[in-house]
Amino acid sequence: MSNVIFVVPWAICDTDSVYIKKVDANAVPAPEKGAEVFDWCIRDVIPNPDKRSKDIFAVIDVFNGYKEKMNEKGMSVFSLNNSATKLTEYGFEKAEDKDALVIKSKVLKLKQYRK
């Protein structure tokens, strides 16, 4: 059995945590880049870096793809709706430290977490 793991890289007022929601892959349509999910869109779809797992990570873009467009116009104020409370309402939970480290280093490829 494989899962789709929806990943929200951070929540407002909790930028250190990664929020995830695991869903049976058979229960949801195959995630596609740009597809709408919850109140956001999917920024990227990444196979699990652990080749033994068939899980797929769907990284959520809480800006709904507008960040680049707003930057082009010189705008820097965003209206975000990814509070920890909202994420919890959608069934997301904080990833455990071990899982968060893997997601930050191998999935999101954040430099400070790479080994």
All heavy atoms as an XYZ file, in Angstrom:
917
protein
N       0.845     -1.186      0.000
C       0.000      0.000      0.000
C       0.885      1.241      0.000
O       1.863      1.327      0.715
C      -0.881     -0.005      1.242
C      -1.789      1.184      1.315
S      -2.878      1.183      2.747
C      -1.805      1.912      3.959
N       0.538      2.191     -0.833
C       1.304      3.434     -0.862
C       0.413      4.592     -0.425
O      -0.803      4.519     -0.492
C       1.864      3.684     -2.258
O       0.822      3.807     -3.197
N       1.072      5.637      0.012
C       0.384      6.828      0.490
C       0.757      8.029     -0.348
O       1.847      8.091     -0.919
C       0.777      7.140      1.938
C       0.236      6.127      2.909
O      -0.935      5.783      2.879
N       1.084      5.629      3.777
N      -0.139      8.996     -0.382
C       0.194     10.339     -0.827
C       0.385     11.122      0.456
O      -0.491     11.113      1.331
C      -0.929     10.961     -1.678
C      -0.608     12.408     -1.997
C      -1.143     10.165     -2.949
N       1.528     11.750      0.602
C       1.824     12.519      1.802
C       1.808     13.990      1.409
O       2.701     14.469      0.710
C       3.183     12.118      2.410
C       3.193     10.616      2.706
C       3.469     12.947      3.668
C       4.547     10.066      3.088
N       0.742     14.676      1.797
C       0.642     16.105      1.532
C       1.514     16.833      2.540
O       1.442     16.583      3.740
C      -0.815     16.574      1.637
C      -1.698     16.004      0.570
C      -2.556     14.955      0.837
C      -1.650     16.502     -0.727
C      -3.368     14.422     -0.153
C      -2.460     15.981     -1.724
C      -3.316     14.936     -1.437
N       2.365     17.739      2.060
C       3.329     18.435      2.907
C       3.090     19.931      2.824
O       3.091     20.501      1.735
C       4.778     18.139      2.445
C       5.781     18.926      3.276
C       5.078     16.658      2.492
N       2.881     20.564      3.973
C       2.864     22.021      4.060
C       4.156     22.393      4.791
O       4.335     22.026      5.953
C       1.627     22.545      4.819
C       1.713     24.054      5.004
C       0.357     22.187      4.067
N       5.084     23.058      4.097
C       6.404     23.307      4.684
C       6.398     24.099      5.985
O       7.296     23.948      6.785
C       7.139     24.079      3.583
C       6.432     23.695      2.321
C       4.999     23.501      2.718
N       5.393     24.942      6.217
C       5.342     25.717      7.449
C       3.929     26.258      7.643
O       3.157     26.331      6.704
C       6.340     26.873      7.428
C       6.241     27.727      6.207
C       6.917     27.555      5.042
C       5.395     28.866      5.994
N       6.544     28.508      4.123
C       5.622     29.329      4.687
C       4.470     29.527      6.793
C       4.945     30.430      4.166
C       3.803     30.627      6.272
C       4.062     31.059      4.967
N       3.660     26.608      8.870
C       2.379     27.250      9.197
C       2.677     28.628      9.765
O       3.745     28.859     10.328
C       1.603     26.427     10.211
N       1.743     29.519      9.631
C       1.905     30.843     10.234
C       2.129     30.658     11.724
O       1.452     29.876     12.378
C       0.648     31.712      9.977
C       0.487     31.959      8.485
C       0.722     33.029     10.732
C      -0.831     32.587      8.109
N       3.086     31.349     12.273
C       3.461     31.299     13.693
C       4.126     29.976     14.081
O       4.363     29.734     15.250
C       2.276     31.566     14.623
S       1.561     33.191     14.367
N       4.425     29.126     13.123
C       5.130     27.878     13.418
C       5.979     27.523     12.205
O       5.762     26.518     11.546
C       4.143     26.755     13.739
C       4.839     25.504     14.246
O       6.073     25.542     14.423
O       4.157     24.489     14.445
N       6.955     28.362     11.923
C       7.749     28.188     10.710
C       8.817     27.112     10.840
O       9.458     26.770      9.857
C       8.414     29.520     10.304
O       9.208     29.984     11.393
C       7.369     30.553      9.940
N       9.012     26.554     12.034
C      10.006     25.492     12.209
C       9.441     24.108     11.922
O      10.197     23.173     11.696
C      10.568     25.507     13.633
C      11.426     26.735     13.901
O      12.035     27.244     12.935
O      11.480     27.181     15.053
N       8.141     23.966     11.950
C       7.525     22.652     11.796
C       7.075     22.401     10.366
O       6.754     23.321      9.621
C       6.316     22.519     12.722
O       6.708     22.627     14.060
N       7.052     21.137     10.003
C       6.495     20.679      8.736
C       5.186     19.981      9.082
O       5.136     19.174     10.004
C       7.451     19.696      8.044
C       6.804     19.076      6.830
C       8.745     20.377      7.666
N       4.142     20.302      8.365
C       2.838     19.679      8.599
C       2.552     18.697      7.467
O       2.763     19.019      6.294
C       1.744     20.740      8.677
C       1.794     21.497      9.976
C       2.707     22.521     10.180
C       0.957     21.165     11.026
C       2.777     23.195     11.380
C       1.016     21.836     12.230
C       1.931     22.846     12.405
O       1.996     23.506     13.602
N       2.100     17.513      7.838
C       1.838     16.485      6.838
C       0.463     15.849      7.040
O      -0.095     15.882      8.135
C       2.911     15.378      6.847
C       2.950     14.638      8.193
C       4.273     15.928      6.480
C       3.849     13.422      8.206
N      -0.034     15.290      5.958
C      -1.267     14.513      6.003
C      -1.061     13.327      5.079
O      -0.837     13.495      3.873
C      -2.459     15.348      5.544
C      -3.758     14.563      5.543
C      -4.936     15.440      5.173
C      -6.213     14.617      5.232
N      -7.393     15.446      5.106
N      -1.116     12.121      5.647
C      -0.954     10.902      4.860
C      -2.327     10.399      4.445
O      -3.231     10.296      5.263
C      -0.241      9.822      5.674
C       1.195     10.138      5.966
C       1.852      9.003      6.720
C       3.282      9.364      7.079
N       3.948      8.287      7.813
N      -2.455     10.091      3.157
C      -3.711      9.604      2.611
C      -3.403      8.386      1.749
O      -2.435      8.385      0.983
C      -4.390     10.699      1.749
C      -5.683     10.205      1.164
C      -4.606     11.963      2.551
N      -4.220      7.361      1.862
C      -4.061      6.184      1.017
C      -4.135      6.625     -0.447
O      -5.073      7.303     -0.854
C      -5.179      5.178      1.340
C      -5.076      3.901      0.539
O      -4.276      3.821     -0.411
O      -5.827      2.961      0.874
N      -3.135      6.244     -1.224
C      -3.058      6.668     -2.626
C      -4.279      6.251     -3.434
O      -4.639      6.923     -4.404
C      -1.784      6.125     -3.261
N      -4.928      5.165     -3.043
C      -6.126      4.721     -3.764
C      -7.351      5.562     -3.433
O      -8.351      5.497     -4.142
C      -6.416      3.252     -3.452
C      -5.326      2.337     -3.971
O      -4.741      2.597     -5.016
N      -5.029      1.301     -3.230
N      -7.283      6.347     -2.363
C      -8.440      7.127     -1.912
C      -8.501      8.523     -2.531
O      -9.505      9.214     -2.393
C      -8.424      7.246     -0.392
N      -7.426      8.950     -3.182
C      -7.380     10.287     -3.774
C      -6.891     10.191     -5.214
O      -6.168      9.263     -5.564
C      -6.456     11.243     -2.974
C      -7.007     11.522     -1.605
C      -5.042     10.720     -2.907
N      -7.263     11.172     -6.046
C      -6.720     11.168     -7.408
C      -5.201     11.369     -7.357
O      -4.684     11.974     -6.419
C      -7.391     12.368     -8.072
C      -8.397     12.890     -7.122
C      -8.175     12.251     -5.791
N      -4.504     10.868     -8.350
C      -3.055     11.042     -8.404
C      -2.733     12.531     -8.377
O      -3.295     13.302     -9.159
C      -2.494     10.403     -9.662
N      -1.863     12.956     -7.458
C      -1.556     14.390     -7.374
C      -0.779     14.862     -8.597
O       0.068     14.146     -9.125
C      -0.706     14.488     -6.102
C      -0.166     13.128     -5.872
C      -1.122     12.164     -6.485
N      -1.113     16.058     -9.053
C      -0.444     16.659    -10.195
C      -0.030     18.073     -9.837
O      -0.758     18.787     -9.142
C      -1.372     16.719    -11.406
C      -1.767     15.379    -11.955
C      -2.683     15.512    -13.169
O      -2.838     16.630    -13.705
O      -3.244     14.481    -13.566
N       1.110     18.477    -10.323
C       1.598     19.836    -10.104
C       0.546     20.829    -10.596
O       0.013     20.685    -11.692
C       2.918     20.021    -10.850
C       3.596     21.324    -10.582
C       4.948     21.366    -11.266
C       5.636     22.668    -10.975
N       6.984     22.716    -11.528
N       0.221     21.802     -9.753
C      -0.753     22.822    -10.103
C      -2.188     22.485     -9.741
O      -3.048     23.353     -9.783
N      -2.451     21.235     -9.381
C      -3.819     20.833     -9.032
C      -4.218     21.466     -7.702
O      -3.392     21.662     -6.815
C      -3.907     19.314     -8.934
N      -5.496     21.791     -7.574
C      -6.000     22.353     -6.332
C      -6.193     21.247     -5.308
O      -6.680     20.160     -5.632
C      -7.325     23.069     -6.554
C      -7.171     24.408     -7.212
C      -8.458     25.201     -7.216
O      -9.289     25.029     -6.295
O      -8.628     25.984     -8.147
N      -5.803     21.543     -4.076
C      -6.000     20.615     -2.974
C      -6.251     21.442     -1.717
O      -5.538     22.405     -1.462
C      -4.811     19.642     -2.825
C      -3.524     20.367     -2.527
C      -5.068     18.593     -1.785
N      -7.300     21.100     -0.996
C      -7.720     21.873      0.173
C      -7.925     23.317     -0.282
O      -8.632     23.542     -1.234
C      -6.718     21.724      1.318
C      -6.402     20.275      1.638
C      -5.189     19.719      1.283
C      -7.344     19.464      2.236
C      -4.913     18.382      1.537
C      -7.082     18.127      2.496
C      -5.859     17.586      2.140
N      -7.322     24.300      0.348
C      -7.458     25.700     -0.096
C      -6.239     26.170     -0.881
O      -6.071     27.370     -1.093
C      -7.635     26.622      1.116
C      -9.046     26.572      1.668
O      -9.959     26.149      0.938
O      -9.238     26.948      2.835
N      -5.396     25.241     -1.314
C      -4.127     25.617     -1.944
C      -3.954     24.872     -3.256
O      -4.893     24.310     -3.779
C      -2.976     25.280     -0.990
C      -3.189     25.822      0.381
C      -3.165     27.137      0.761
C      -3.492     25.081      1.561
N      -3.422     27.251      2.111
C      -3.630     26.002      2.626
C      -3.667     23.735      1.840
C      -3.919     25.614      3.929
C      -3.956     23.342      3.141
C      -4.076     24.283      4.164
N      -2.735     24.884     -3.770
C      -2.440     24.083     -4.956
C      -1.141     23.317     -4.718
O      -0.368     23.644     -3.813
C      -2.364     24.938     -6.217
S      -0.987     26.067     -6.289
N      -0.924     22.311     -5.528
C       0.271     21.483     -5.388
C       1.416     22.143     -6.150
O       1.307     22.408     -7.346
C       0.014     20.061     -5.912
C      -1.066     19.398     -5.055
C       1.301     19.240     -5.915
C      -1.492     18.022     -5.534
N       2.500     22.421     -5.437
C       3.672     23.047     -6.039
C       4.556     22.020     -6.726
O       5.156     22.292     -7.755
C       4.489     23.782     -4.970
C       5.721     24.463     -5.520
C       6.501     25.202     -4.470
N       7.179     24.258     -3.602
C       7.584     24.523     -2.370
N       7.354     25.700     -1.838
N       8.198     23.617     -1.662
N       4.644     20.825     -6.127
C       5.538     19.811     -6.655
C       5.081     18.430     -6.215
O       4.494     18.292     -5.141
C       6.960     20.057     -6.137
C       8.018     19.838     -7.190
O       7.699     19.269     -8.242
O       9.169     20.241     -6.951
N       5.330     17.442     -7.032
C       5.043     16.050     -6.702
C       6.369     15.307     -6.777
O       7.047     15.335     -7.803
C       4.015     15.438     -7.673
C       3.778     13.978     -7.348
C       2.714     16.221     -7.638
N       6.742     14.677     -5.663
C       8.070     14.078     -5.547
C       7.941     12.634     -5.074
O       7.313     12.382     -4.038
C       8.928     14.886     -4.542
C       9.025     16.342     -4.999
C      10.307     14.262     -4.374
C       9.535     17.292     -3.953
N       8.548     11.682     -5.790
C       8.549     10.308     -5.280
C       9.379     10.233     -4.010
O      10.302     11.038     -3.812
C       9.187      9.489     -6.409
C       9.726     10.462     -7.381
C       9.220     11.822     -7.056
N       9.076      9.285     -3.167
C       9.812      9.128     -1.915
C      11.288      8.877     -2.233
O      11.600      8.024     -3.057
C       9.238      7.952     -1.122
C       9.694      7.952      0.309
O      10.827      8.291      0.627
N       8.805      7.553      1.199
N      12.197      9.639     -1.594
C      13.620      9.415     -1.830
C      14.076      8.015     -1.406
O      15.073      7.516     -1.896
C      14.325     10.481     -0.990
C      13.274     11.383     -0.484
C      11.946     10.750     -0.706
N      13.337      7.391     -0.496
C      13.614      6.018     -0.091
C      12.991      5.109     -1.157
O      11.786      4.935     -1.211
C      13.009      5.735      1.288
C      13.244      4.313      1.757
O      13.800      3.504      0.984
O      12.860      4.004      2.901
N      13.816      4.549     -2.005
C      13.348      3.766     -3.158
C      12.520      2.548     -2.758
O      11.791      1.997     -3.556
C      14.540      3.316     -4.014
C      15.388      4.450     -4.530
C      14.605      5.324     -5.474
C      15.517      6.405     -6.029
N      14.849      7.540     -6.519
N      12.626      2.114     -1.497
C      11.840      0.962     -1.039
C      10.379      1.325     -0.834
O       9.520      0.463     -0.756
C      12.428      0.417      0.269
C      13.849     -0.122      0.102
C      14.456     -0.417      1.426
N      14.713      0.864      2.096
C      15.162      1.006      3.321
N      15.390     -0.048      4.056
N      15.381      2.192      3.830
N      10.092      2.596     -0.727
C       8.728      3.051     -0.476
C       8.097      3.556     -1.765
O       8.753      4.180     -2.590
C       8.746      4.179      0.561
O       7.465      4.735      0.687
N       6.833      3.300     -1.931
C       6.090      3.784     -3.099
C       5.318      5.061     -2.784
O       4.519      5.523     -3.595
C       5.115      2.709     -3.593
C       5.789      1.423     -4.006
C       6.658      1.632     -5.207
C       7.292      0.316     -5.622
N       8.396      0.470     -6.526
N       5.554      5.633     -1.585
C       4.856      6.862     -1.202
C       5.247      8.006     -2.133
O       6.335      8.036     -2.705
C       5.194      7.252      0.237
C       4.632      6.281      1.250
O       3.786      5.443      0.889
O       5.054      6.357      2.422
N       4.331      8.956     -2.253
C       4.558     10.156     -3.058
C       4.343     11.362     -2.160
O       3.385     11.413     -1.389
C       3.562     10.218     -4.231
C       3.785      9.032     -5.174
C       3.679     11.534     -4.987
C       2.706      8.904     -6.228
N       5.224     12.339     -2.250
C       5.074     13.589     -1.514
C       4.478     14.636     -2.439
O       4.974     14.854     -3.543
C       6.431     14.086     -0.997
C       6.997     13.241      0.102
C       7.872     12.206     -0.172
C       6.657     13.477      1.421
C       8.395     11.415      0.833
C       7.168     12.694      2.440
C       8.038     11.666      2.142
N       3.409     15.275     -1.989
C       2.795     16.382     -2.719
C       3.024     17.635     -1.877
O       2.433     17.797     -0.811
C       1.309     16.132     -2.926
N       3.924     18.485     -2.337
C       4.279     19.696     -1.594
C       3.269     20.780     -1.937
O       3.052     21.104     -3.105
C       5.715     20.153     -1.930
C       6.079     21.401     -1.141
C       6.718     19.029     -1.655
N       2.649     21.325     -0.906
C       1.579     22.313     -1.075
C       2.162     23.723     -1.164
O       3.034     24.106     -0.396
C       0.606     22.254      0.123
C       0.054     20.839      0.314
C      -0.507     23.278     -0.015
C      -0.785     20.328     -0.798
N       1.652     24.479     -2.109
C       2.018     25.888     -2.285
C       0.927     26.723     -1.619
O      -0.164     26.869     -2.166
C       2.112     26.204     -3.769
C       2.442     27.656     -4.068
O       2.599     28.450     -3.118
O       2.536     27.995     -5.256
N       1.207     27.239     -0.423
C       0.187     28.004      0.304
C      -0.074     29.365     -0.327
O      -1.039     30.028      0.002
C       0.541     28.168      1.805
C       0.581     26.811      2.481
C       1.842     28.916      1.986
N       0.798     29.786     -1.257
C       0.583     31.041     -1.963
C      -0.283     30.834     -3.201
O      -0.580     31.771     -3.918
C       1.922     31.642     -2.411
C       2.825     32.004     -1.281
C       3.962     31.245     -1.024
C       2.564     33.090     -0.472
C       4.808     31.573      0.013
C       3.412     33.422      0.568
C       4.535     32.656      0.809
N      -0.658     29.572     -3.475
C      -1.449     29.230     -4.664
C      -0.807     29.707     -5.957
O      -1.485     30.095     -6.897
C      -2.872     29.768     -4.556
C      -3.683     29.004     -3.548
O      -3.402     27.852     -3.267
N      -4.683     29.644     -2.995
N       0.530     29.699     -6.006
C       1.230     30.059     -7.227
C       1.291     31.546     -7.500
O       1.812     31.967     -8.524
N       0.777     32.356     -6.595
C       0.756     33.792     -6.839
C       2.035     34.496     -6.410
O       2.243     35.647     -6.743
C      -0.436     34.449     -6.123
C      -1.751     33.998     -6.666
C      -2.662     33.338     -5.873
C      -2.079     34.233     -7.991
C      -3.878     32.919     -6.371
C      -3.296     33.813     -8.505
C      -4.189     33.154     -7.689
O      -5.385     32.740     -8.193
N       2.892     33.834     -5.674
C       4.085     34.489     -5.142
C       4.919     35.120     -6.258
O       5.287     36.289     -6.178
C       4.926     33.501     -4.344
C       6.130     34.122     -3.691
C       6.879     33.110     -2.851
C       8.080     33.758     -2.201
N       8.857     32.824     -1.419
N       5.193     34.351     -7.304
C       6.014     34.882     -8.400
C       5.334     36.061     -9.083
O       5.969     37.065     -9.395
C       6.315     33.780     -9.422
C       7.259     32.703     -8.926
C       6.576     31.659     -8.038
O       5.327     31.608     -7.996
O       7.291     30.918     -7.371
N       4.027     35.934     -9.302
C       3.293     37.008     -9.966
C       3.312     38.279     -9.112
O       3.441     39.380     -9.632
C       1.855     36.578    -10.236
C       1.746     35.483    -11.260
C       0.315     35.020    -11.406
C       0.258     33.803    -12.305
N      -1.067     33.210    -12.337
N       3.172     38.096     -7.804
C       3.171     39.267     -6.918
C       4.555     39.893     -6.862
O       4.681     41.113     -6.832
C       2.681     38.880     -5.525
C       1.204     38.494     -5.521
S       0.616     37.990     -3.916
C       0.397     39.582     -3.148
N       5.598     39.076     -6.854
C       6.965     39.599     -6.836
C       7.253     40.396     -8.095
O       7.940     41.419     -8.052
C       7.987     38.467     -6.668
C       8.039     37.953     -5.244
O       7.618     38.628     -4.310
N       8.545     36.750     -5.077
N       6.739     39.931     -9.241
C       6.925     40.654    -10.499
C       6.329     42.048    -10.426
O       6.822     42.976    -11.052
C       6.281     39.883    -11.655
C       7.016     38.620    -12.043
C       6.245     37.800    -13.059
O       5.228     38.289    -13.614
O       6.660     36.648    -13.305
N       5.260     42.189     -9.669
C       4.591     43.479     -9.545
C       5.124     44.303     -8.375
O       4.610     45.366     -8.075
C       3.084     43.267     -9.377
C       2.452     42.638    -10.595
C       0.981     42.415    -10.383
C       0.371     41.751    -11.606
N      -1.060     41.506    -11.439
N       6.144     43.784     -7.676
C       6.727     44.511     -6.553
C       5.907     44.435     -5.282
O       6.111     45.214     -4.361
N       4.976     43.510     -5.216
C       4.141     43.380     -4.029
C       4.773     42.398     -3.061
O       5.364     41.409     -3.461
C       2.743     42.894     -4.426
C       2.037     43.837     -5.369
S       0.527     43.144     -6.062
C      -0.532     43.194     -4.637
N       4.633     42.664     -1.782
C       5.249     41.778     -0.798
C       4.316     41.381      0.335
O       4.731     40.752      1.278
C       6.506     42.433     -0.217
O       6.164     43.633      0.424
N       3.055     41.758      0.268
C       2.105     41.414      1.317
C       1.267     40.234      0.825
O       0.734     40.265     -0.274
C       1.176     42.595      1.660
C       0.152     42.202      2.696
C       2.007     43.773      2.137
N       1.176     39.212      1.655
C       0.448     38.014      1.269
C      -0.705     37.770      2.223
O      -0.616     38.031      3.404
C       1.367     36.784      1.301
C       2.551     36.910      0.404
C       3.794     37.174      0.909
C       2.407     36.776     -0.964
C       4.883     37.291      0.087
C       3.492     36.889     -1.802
C       4.742     37.148     -1.277
N      -1.754     37.262      1.713
C      -2.871     36.826      2.536
C      -2.789     35.307      2.598
O      -3.048     34.635      1.604
C      -4.193     37.258      1.904
O      -5.261     36.713      2.634
N      -2.392     34.802      3.739
C      -2.189     33.367      3.885
C      -3.251     32.766      4.783
O      -3.736     33.401      5.707
C      -0.803     33.094      4.485
C       0.381     33.641      3.699
C       1.664     33.418      4.458
C       0.447     33.000      2.335
N      -3.590     31.522      4.511
C      -4.588     30.847      5.332
C      -4.065     29.494      5.780
O      -4.769     28.507      5.739
C      -5.910     30.712      4.587
C      -5.773     29.930      3.293
O      -4.688     29.538      2.889
N      -6.890     29.693      2.650
N      -2.795     29.455      6.170
C      -2.221     28.186      6.605
C      -1.826     28.247      8.077
O      -0.719     27.910      8.458
C      -1.034     27.794      5.728
C       0.155     28.719      5.900
O       0.002     29.907      6.097
N       1.341     28.169      5.828
N      -2.761     28.676      8.900
C      -2.508     28.675     10.335
C      -2.480     27.239     10.832
O      -3.038     26.339     10.200
C      -3.592     29.456     11.077
O      -4.823     28.765     10.995
N      -1.833     27.008     11.950
C      -1.779     25.663     12.531
C      -3.190     25.147     12.798
O      -3.478     23.966     12.605
C      -0.944     25.678     13.804
N      -4.096     26.025     13.201
C      -5.479     25.629     13.468
C      -6.157     25.138     12.188
O      -6.817     24.100     12.179
C      -6.274     26.807     14.056
O      -5.615     27.266     15.233
C      -7.699     26.415     14.372
N      -5.990     25.881     11.112
C      -6.597     25.503      9.831
C      -6.029     24.172      9.341
O      -6.768     23.313      8.862
C      -6.352     26.595      8.792
C      -6.947     26.318      7.455
C      -7.939     27.375      7.122
C      -8.506     27.148      5.748
N      -9.766     27.792      5.593
N      -4.711     24.005      9.472
C      -4.086     22.757      9.050
C      -4.637     21.577      9.847
O      -4.924     20.516      9.287
C      -2.569     22.841      9.205
C      -1.876     23.771      8.215
C      -0.431     24.014      8.624
C      -1.944     23.211      6.810
N      -4.809     21.775     11.139
C      -5.360     20.721     11.994
C      -6.791     20.378     11.572
O      -7.170     19.216     11.532
C      -5.321     21.149     13.473
O      -3.968     21.476     13.810
C      -5.798     20.051     14.385
N      -7.570     21.407     11.230
C      -8.944     21.168     10.760
C      -8.961     20.309      9.508
O      -9.883     19.516      9.301
C      -9.644     22.502     10.474
C      -9.996     23.300     11.700
C     -10.540     24.686     11.357
O     -10.772     24.984     10.161
O     -10.715     25.478     12.291
N      -7.961     20.450      8.662
C      -7.867     19.666      7.425
C      -7.236     18.289      7.647
O      -7.048     17.540      6.702
C      -7.055     20.404      6.377
C      -7.807     21.522      5.688
C      -7.156     22.692      5.366
C      -9.146     21.407      5.345
C      -7.816     23.723      4.713
C      -9.810     22.427      4.705
C      -9.139     23.585      4.384
O      -9.801     24.595      3.746
N      -6.874     17.974      8.880
C      -6.304     16.666      9.167
C      -4.791     16.609      9.106
O      -4.209     15.533      9.188
N      -4.140     17.752      8.954
C      -2.684     17.785      8.971
C      -2.201     17.705     10.409
O      -2.898     18.124     11.337
C      -2.154     19.091      8.363
C      -2.231     19.131      6.867
C      -3.411     19.480      6.227
C      -1.126     18.833      6.096
C      -3.492     19.529      4.849
C      -1.189     18.878      4.718
C      -2.379     19.225      4.088
N      -1.008     17.188     10.589
C      -0.380     17.183     11.913
C       1.105     17.442     11.740
O       1.659     17.242     10.647
C      -0.639     15.878     12.640
C      -0.366     14.647     11.842
C      -0.882     13.389     12.531
O      -2.023     13.385     13.024
O      -0.124     12.418     12.562
N       1.717     17.886     12.818
C       3.158     18.134     12.774
C       3.875     16.822     12.520
O       3.566     15.808     13.144
C       3.659     18.684     14.110
C       3.446     20.134     14.309
C       4.143     20.544     15.603
C       3.716     21.914     16.016
N       4.415     22.360     17.225
N       4.819     16.863     11.612
C       5.628     15.672     11.366
C       6.547     15.468     12.565
O       7.029     16.436     13.167
C       6.460     15.857     10.100
N       6.768     14.211     12.921
C       7.705     13.910     13.991
C       9.083     14.396     13.559
O       9.368     14.505     12.364
C       7.725     12.419     14.270
C       6.407     11.911     14.829
C       6.413     10.415     15.073
O       7.501      9.794     15.046
O       5.333      9.866     15.289
N       9.954     14.669     14.537
C      11.266     15.238     14.248
C      12.033     14.463     13.184
O      12.610     15.046     12.266
C      12.105     15.340     15.527
C      11.567     16.394     16.482
O      10.817     17.286     16.032
O      11.907     16.327     17.682
N      12.040     13.141     13.303
C      12.773     12.305     12.345
C      12.201     12.472     10.938
O      12.949     12.664      9.973
C      12.686     10.842     12.784
C      13.388      9.883     11.873
C      13.200      8.458     12.364
C      13.658      7.459     11.318
N      13.293      6.101     11.633
N      10.870     12.410     10.814
C      10.228     12.570      9.509
C      10.428     13.985      8.967
O      10.665     14.173      7.769
C       8.734     12.273      9.598
C       8.441     10.813      9.890
O       9.289      9.960      9.552
O       7.369     10.527     10.452
N      10.336     14.975      9.837
C      10.507     16.366      9.414
C      11.908     16.590      8.858
O      12.079     17.294      7.856
C      10.232     17.313     10.579
N      12.902     15.992      9.485
C      14.281     16.142      9.022
C      14.447     15.542      7.621
O      15.060     16.151      6.742
C      15.258     15.489     10.002
C      16.731     15.664      9.684
C      17.111     17.139      9.674
C      17.583     14.908     10.692
N      13.880     14.368      7.404
C      13.951     13.731      6.083
C      13.239     14.591      5.046
O      13.750     14.809      3.948
C      13.344     12.307      6.122
C      13.166     11.750      4.719
C      14.202     11.384      6.959
N      12.072     15.082      5.389
C      11.307     15.912      4.447
C      12.072     17.189      4.124
O      12.186     17.579      2.959
C       9.904     16.225      5.002
C       9.065     14.938      5.011
C       9.215     17.310      4.180
C       7.762     15.051      5.771
N      12.616     17.845      5.143
C      13.346     19.094      4.907
C      14.604     18.875      4.076
O      14.919     19.683      3.198
C      13.701     19.755      6.236
C      12.506     20.373      6.927
C      12.890     20.969      8.270
C      11.701     21.575      8.960
N      12.054     22.141     10.279
N      15.326     17.785      4.334
C      16.593     17.574      3.638
C      16.432     16.892      2.283
O      17.042     17.298      1.303
C      17.557     16.774      4.509
O      17.068     15.472      4.736
N      15.603     15.860      2.200
C      15.529     15.045      0.975
C      14.382     15.426      0.040
O      14.484     15.246     -1.163
C      15.386     13.569      1.348
C      16.435     13.064      2.285
C      17.445     12.280      1.576
C      18.390     11.737      2.642
N      19.542     11.151      2.156
N      13.275     15.930      0.593
C      12.118     16.266     -0.248
C      12.141     17.749     -0.606
O      12.106     18.121     -1.774
C      10.797     15.873      0.448
C       9.599     16.312     -0.374
C      10.756     14.369      0.696
N      12.211     18.604      0.421
C      12.233     20.044      0.169
C      13.618     20.542     -0.237
O      13.760     21.627     -0.778
C      11.759     20.799      1.414
C      10.334     20.475      1.869
C      10.024     21.171      3.184
C       9.320     20.845      0.813
N      14.643     19.745      0.066
C      16.046     20.037     -0.267
C      16.506     21.388      0.272
O      17.133     22.172     -0.434
C      16.268     19.925     -1.771
C      15.996     18.519     -2.260
C      16.292     18.334     -3.715
C      15.999     16.885     -4.068
N      16.150     16.586     -5.448
N      16.176     21.636      1.532
C      16.628     22.849      2.200
C      18.094     22.680      2.574
O      18.477     21.684      3.184
C      15.771     23.118      3.438
C      14.283     23.352      3.164
C      13.511     23.466      4.467
C      14.080     24.587      2.313
N      18.916     23.617      2.202
C      20.365     23.491      2.359
C      20.815     23.240      3.785
O      21.708     22.449      4.033
C      21.073     24.728      1.801
C      20.994     24.816      0.303
C      21.690     26.033     -0.209
C      21.531     26.118     -1.714
N      22.150     27.307     -2.259
N      20.221     23.927      4.757
C      20.693     23.789      6.137
C      20.419     22.402      6.728
O      20.969     22.055      7.745
C      20.130     24.872      7.053
C      18.651     24.728      7.380
C      17.795     25.701      6.630
O      18.101     26.081      5.512
N      16.704     26.118      7.232
N      19.601     21.587      6.073
C      19.274     20.263      6.587
C      19.947     19.146      5.803
O      19.826     17.991      6.140
C      17.756     20.041      6.584
C      17.060     20.994      7.510
C      16.447     22.126      7.009
C      17.051     20.772      8.865
C      15.812     23.020      7.870
C      16.426     21.658      9.732
C      15.817     22.786      9.211
O      15.199     23.660     10.057
N      20.659     19.489      4.736
C      21.335     18.463      3.937
C      22.572     17.975      4.654
O      23.255     18.717      5.347
C      21.747     19.025      2.577
C      20.582     19.261      1.674
C      21.071     19.622      0.313
N      19.966     20.115     -0.486
C      20.130     20.706     -1.634
N      21.329     20.893     -2.133
N      19.094     21.114     -2.314
N      22.871     16.707      4.431
C      24.069     16.123      5.024
C      25.070     15.825      3.944
O      24.788     15.596      2.839
C      23.730     14.850      5.776
C      22.934     15.148      7.022
C      22.696     13.865      7.782
C      21.936     14.181      9.056
N      21.707     13.030      9.861
